[in-house]
């Protein structure tokens, strides 16, 4: 039906090899700041909850994700969807509460929430003599 030739099939095999070579991309991000803390939105198309890893170590948040193939038993005539690894790290402010960092993923966007530590600053009145 699609008239795949031997040359095209060889190209498809080369593309499969390239796709599985483990290319790592730096995902595009948006970072916002509010009173409660910071939020990182990372574009990781094809990734899901089980293929995402978010770590915090020594003031650095690292996002890692991997796109996953859709479950499909059909034989591919041509495959152009790329399977990729994503990785990006950020040095974060000392005011981030590392114990409360959270993450969720929906529609290929990883959202990492970095709440601020509770303020320990107190206003102390000083008596002038």
PASEBA-1860 file (N, C-alpha, C; in nm, 3 decimals):
! residues 129
1> XXXXXXXX> 0.081/-0.120/0.000/0.000/0.000/0.000/0.086/0.126/0.000 ~ 0.192/0.129/0.080/0.274/0.249/0.087/0.394/0.243/-0.006 ~ 0.417/0.130/-0.068/0.524/0.120/-0.166/0.662/0.143/-0.105 ~ 0.690/0.085/0.009/0.820/0.102/0.074/0.924/0.026/-0.007 ~ 1.029/0.096/-0.042/1.137/0.034/-0.119/1.247/-0.011/-0.023 ~ 1.339/-0.091/-0.075/1.452/-0.138/0.006/1.532/-0.020/0.058 ~ 1.553/0.082/-0.025/1.629/0.201/0.017/1.558/0.270/0.134 ~ 1.426/0.283/0.125/1.352/0.347/0.233/1.358/0.264/0.360
9> XXXXXXXX> 1.353/0.131/0.344/1.361/0.043/0.460/1.497/0.056/0.528 ~ 1.604/0.069/0.450/1.738/0.089/0.507/1.743/0.221/0.584 ~ 1.679/0.323/0.530/1.674/0.453/0.598/1.601/0.439/0.730 ~ 1.490/0.367/0.730/1.414/0.346/0.852/1.500/0.274/0.956 ~ 1.576/0.173/0.915/1.663/0.101/1.009/1.769/0.194/1.067 ~ 1.825/0.282/0.985/1.925/0.378/1.033/1.863/0.474/1.133 ~ 1.740/0.517/1.105/1.671/0.608/1.197/1.644/0.540/1.330 ~ 1.607/0.412/1.327/1.584/0.337/1.451/1.712/0.331/1.534
17> XXXXXXXX> 1.823/0.304/1.467/1.951/0.297/1.538/1.985/0.431/1.601 ~ 1.962/0.539/1.526/1.990/0.672/1.577/1.900/0.704/1.696 ~ 1.774/0.668/1.687/1.678/0.697/1.794/1.712/0.623/1.921 ~ 1.769/0.504/1.909/1.801/0.426/2.028/1.942/0.454/2.079 ~ 2.013/0.547/2.017/2.151/0.576/2.055/2.161/0.650/2.187 ~ 2.049/0.693/2.243/2.052/0.758/2.372/2.083/0.906/2.368 ~ 2.029/0.977/2.272/2.049/1.121/2.263/1.979/1.186/2.382 ~ 2.048/1.278/2.448/1.989/1.350/2.561/1.966/1.494/2.522
25> XXXXXXXX> 1.843/1.540/2.542/1.805/1.676/2.509/1.792/1.760/2.635 ~ 1.815/1.889/2.622/1.791/1.984/2.731/1.650/2.037/2.711 ~ 1.558/2.005/2.802/1.419/2.048/2.780/1.403/2.199/2.797 ~ 1.313/2.255/2.718/1.277/2.396/2.734/1.201/2.410/2.865 ~ 1.222/2.521/2.935/1.155/2.541/3.064/1.099/2.682/3.076 ~ 0.999/2.695/3.160/0.952/2.823/3.213/0.969/2.811/3.363 ~ 1.017/2.917/3.426/1.032/2.918/3.572/0.959/3.039/3.626 ~ 0.874/3.015/3.725/0.799/3.126/3.785/0.837/3.137/3.933
33> XXXXXXXX> 0.816/3.257/3.987/0.841/3.282/4.128/0.720/3.350/4.188 ~ 0.677/3.303/4.302/0.566/3.363/4.375/0.602/3.370/4.522 ~ 0.510/3.419/4.602/0.536/3.430/4.745/0.564/3.294/4.809 ~ 0.497/3.191/4.762/0.511/3.057/4.821/0.639/2.986/4.776 ~ 0.698/3.027/4.664/0.818/2.961/4.615/0.834/2.972/4.465 ~ 0.892/2.869/4.407/0.924/2.868/4.264/0.858/2.748/4.198 ~ 0.831/2.760/4.069/0.778/2.648/3.993/0.853/2.638/3.861 ~ 0.898/2.518/3.828/0.964/2.491/3.701/0.868/2.410/3.615
41> XXXXXXXX> 0.846/2.455/3.493/0.766/2.382/3.395/0.863/2.337/3.286 ~ 0.880/2.207/3.269/0.974/2.154/3.170/0.899/2.077/3.062 ~ 0.934/2.103/2.937/0.871/2.038/2.823/0.940/1.904/2.798 ~ 0.871/1.794/2.830/0.927/1.660/2.813/0.827/1.571/2.739 ~ 0.804/1.599/2.610/0.704/1.522/2.535/0.734/1.373/2.533 ~ 0.629/1.296/2.552/0.643/1.151/2.548/0.679/1.087/2.681 ~ 0.712/1.169/2.781/0.747/1.114/2.913/0.620/1.091/2.994 ~ 0.629/0.999/3.089/0.517/0.977/3.180/0.571/0.968/3.323
49> XXXXXXXX> 0.481/0.952/3.418/0.516/0.950/3.560/0.627/0.850/3.592 ~ 0.622/0.735/3.529/0.720/0.630/3.558/0.856/0.653/3.495 ~ 0.865/0.746/3.400/0.992/0.769/3.331/1.057/0.902/3.372 ~ 1.007/0.962/3.482/1.058/1.090/3.529/1.128/1.072/3.663 ~ 1.240/1.142/3.680/1.313/1.139/3.806/1.355/1.282/3.840 ~ 1.316/1.328/3.959/1.354/1.462/4.006/1.433/1.443/4.134 ~ 1.554/1.501/4.138/1.638/1.489/4.257/1.684/1.626/4.304 ~ 1.716/1.634/4.433/1.772/1.755/4.492/1.896/1.713/4.571
57> XXXXXXXX> 2.008/1.777/4.539/2.131/1.746/4.611/2.222/1.868/4.612 ~ 2.266/1.906/4.730/2.360/2.017/4.747/2.315/2.144/4.675 ~ 2.188/2.178/4.688/2.138/2.301/4.629/2.110/2.295/4.480 ~ 2.110/2.175/4.423/2.085/2.159/4.279/1.967/2.065/4.258 ~ 1.869/2.111/4.180/1.757/2.027/4.140/1.786/1.974/4.000 ~ 1.776/1.844/3.983/1.800/1.782/3.852/1.673/1.713/3.806 ~ 1.635/1.743/3.683/1.518/1.683/3.620/1.568/1.585/3.514 ~ 1.520/1.462/3.519/1.552/1.363/3.416/1.421/1.298/3.373
65> XXXXXXXX> 1.408/1.278/3.243/1.288/1.213/3.190/1.325/1.137/3.064 ~ 1.239/1.046/3.028/1.261/0.966/2.908/1.128/0.950/2.838 ~ 1.127/0.975/2.708/1.003/0.951/2.635/0.986/0.800/2.622 ~ 0.862/0.757/2.620/0.834/0.614/2.613/0.747/0.585/2.492 ~ 0.766/0.467/2.436/0.688/0.427/2.319/0.547/0.389/2.362 ~ 0.452/0.426/2.281/0.314/0.385/2.305/0.305/0.234/2.282 ~ 0.227/0.168/2.365/0.208/0.024/2.347/0.138/-0.001/2.215 ~ 0.205/-0.071/2.125/0.152/-0.091/1.992/0.218/-0.214/1.932
73> XXXXXXXX> 0.137/-0.312/1.897/0.190/-0.434/1.840/0.201/-0.428/1.687 ~ 0.157/-0.319/1.628/0.158/-0.308/1.483/0.301/-0.295/1.431 ~ 0.324/-0.348/1.312/0.454/-0.334/1.249/0.461/-0.195/1.185 ~ 0.566/-0.123/1.214/0.580/0.012/1.160/0.635/0.009/1.018 ~ 0.572/0.082/0.930/0.623/0.101/0.795/0.724/0.215/0.797 ~ 0.694/0.315/0.874/0.783/0.429/0.892/0.765/0.478/1.035 ~ 0.873/0.511/1.099/0.865/0.558/1.237/0.947/0.686/1.249 ~ 0.878/0.797/1.273/0.945/0.926/1.284/0.937/0.985/1.424
81> XXXXXXXX> 0.855/0.928/1.511/0.852/0.975/1.649/0.987/0.944/1.711 ~ 1.044/1.041/1.777/1.174/1.023/1.840/1.157/0.986/1.987 ~ 1.234/0.892/2.030/1.238/0.855/2.170/1.363/0.920/2.226 ~ 1.347/0.994/2.333/1.458/1.076/2.379/1.472/1.073/2.530 ~ 1.590/1.110/2.573/1.618/1.135/2.714/1.624/1.286/2.731 ~ 1.578/1.333/2.845/1.582/1.475/2.877/1.654/1.491/3.010 ~ 1.736/1.594/3.021/1.802/1.620/3.148/1.838/1.768/3.158 ~ 1.811/1.823/3.278/1.845/1.963/3.303/1.859/1.983/3.453
89> XXXXXXXX> 1.957/2.064/3.493/1.980/2.091/3.635/1.976/2.241/3.661 ~ 1.935/2.275/3.784/1.925/2.414/3.825/1.979/2.429/3.966 ~ 2.064/2.530/3.986/2.104/2.566/4.122/1.991/2.650/4.178 ~ 1.946/2.616/4.297/1.831/2.685/4.354/1.872/2.765/4.478 ~ 1.787/2.858/4.513/1.809/2.948/4.624/1.813/2.872/4.757 ~ 1.883/2.929/4.854/1.890/2.869/4.988/1.756/2.869/5.060 ~ 1.662/2.950/5.010/1.532/2.957/5.080/1.435/2.847/5.038 ~ 1.479/2.754/4.952/1.392/2.643/4.910/1.389/2.536/5.019
97> XXXXXXXX> 1.269/2.490/5.050/1.250/2.382/5.148/1.260/2.249/5.073 ~ 1.378/2.190/5.075/1.405/2.068/4.997/1.313/1.953/5.034 ~ 1.270/1.946/5.158/1.184/1.837/5.204/1.044/1.844/5.143 ~ 1.006/1.959/5.091/0.870/1.977/5.039/0.864/1.991/4.887 ~ 0.975/1.966/4.818/0.974/1.973/4.671/0.880/1.865/4.620 ~ 0.797/1.900/4.521/0.704/1.803/4.463/0.705/1.817/4.311 ~ 0.655/1.714/4.244/0.652/1.716/4.098/0.531/1.640/4.048 ~ 0.481/1.683/3.933/0.374/1.610/3.865/0.391/1.631/3.715
105> XXXXXXXX> 0.336/1.540/3.638/0.347/1.549/3.493/0.210/1.531/3.430 ~ 0.182/1.613/3.330/0.057/1.603/3.254/0.080/1.658/3.115 ~ 0.034/1.585/3.016/0.041/1.629/2.876/0.182/1.670/2.833 ~ 0.282/1.595/2.878/0.419/1.620/2.835/0.487/1.738/2.903 ~ 0.426/1.792/3.008/0.487/1.903/3.082/0.509/1.858/3.226 ~ 0.635/1.862/3.269/0.672/1.830/3.406/0.668/1.958/3.487 ~ 0.593/1.956/3.595/0.582/2.073/3.684/0.648/2.038/3.817 ~ 0.754/2.112/3.851/0.826/2.090/3.976/0.803/2.212/4.065
113> XXXXXXXX> 0.749/2.187/4.184/0.719/2.295/4.278/0.825/2.295/4.388 ~ 0.886/2.413/4.407/0.991/2.429/4.507/0.945/2.534/4.609 ~ 0.881/2.489/4.717/0.830/2.585/4.815/0.942/2.650/4.895 ~ 0.916/2.771/4.939/1.012/2.840/5.026/1.003/2.785/5.168 ~ 1.114/2.795/5.240/1.115/2.760/5.382/1.029/2.860/5.457 ~ 0.971/2.814/5.567/0.893/2.905/5.651/0.987/3.013/5.702 ~ 0.940/3.134/5.699/1.021/3.247/5.742/1.046/3.240/5.891 ~ 1.170/3.257/5.929/1.205/3.257/6.071/1.237/3.398/6.118
121> XXXXXXXX> 1.219/3.494/6.031/1.246/3.633/6.067/1.138/3.682/6.162 ~ 1.182/3.749/6.266/1.088/3.806/6.362/1.118/3.954/6.375 ~ 1.014/4.030/6.390/1.032/4.173/6.416/1.054/4.190/6.565 ~ 1.166/4.245/6.598/1.199/4.267/6.738/1.210/4.416/6.761 ~ 1.133/4.463/6.855/1.139/4.606/6.889/1.263/4.631/6.974 ~ 1.336/4.733/6.938/1.456/4.770/7.012/1.427/4.899/7.087 ~ 1.454/4.897/7.216/1.432/5.015/7.298/1.550/5.109/7.282 ~ 1.519/5.232/7.249/1.623/5.334/7.234/1.642/5.403/7.368
129> X> 1.766/5.414/7.417/1.794/5.477/7.546/1.844/5.617/7.528
END
